[in-house]
Amino acid sequence: MSSVGTSKWHQDLETIFGGGTLSALSDGQLQELLLGRRAEAGEQAFRTLVERHGPMVHRVCGQVVGDCHEALDAFHKVYWCRFVFRGQKEPTPIKCT
């Protein structure tokens, strides 16, 4: 196993055992972690939110847009915007083209 693979594996274990599993946390608690200063915890919180709500968001995007490729683009844009504008109560509107 390469040192890069070992390092990633070690980081994942530290996240799990250092902060516990995030799946039991509420969406609000995950948002707090996302807004926090620890990048690792915020990344894991964001991943947990996407895993929790991603299928529903993707399904709605598909129903609204109709085309599977455009739905995937919309899905990615939803989470990209959510990540970029985290912490803002009212994010700056983005023109969708």
Phi, psi and omega in degrees: 000137181286161179294331177294314178297319179295318180298315180296317179299318179295318178297318179298318179295320178296321178297315182292309185277335179282320183243356182079178179285142182267349184295336180277350182281152177285167177300320179298318178294322177294322177299319178298317177296321179297324181275350183290180185273339182278113184299319183297315181293321179294320179295317180293322178296317179297316178300318180295319178296319179294317179297322183287317187249351184304312181300321179292317180297317179297319179297317179295317177302317179296321180291323182283315187275320178094324181262131186296325180288318177292327178296320178294320176299316180296318178303312180297321181294323178302310183285329175297313179298318181298322180286314183296320185261019179301139179093343178272133179291320178230096182298152177297130179299143177245130178284121178271124179241000000 
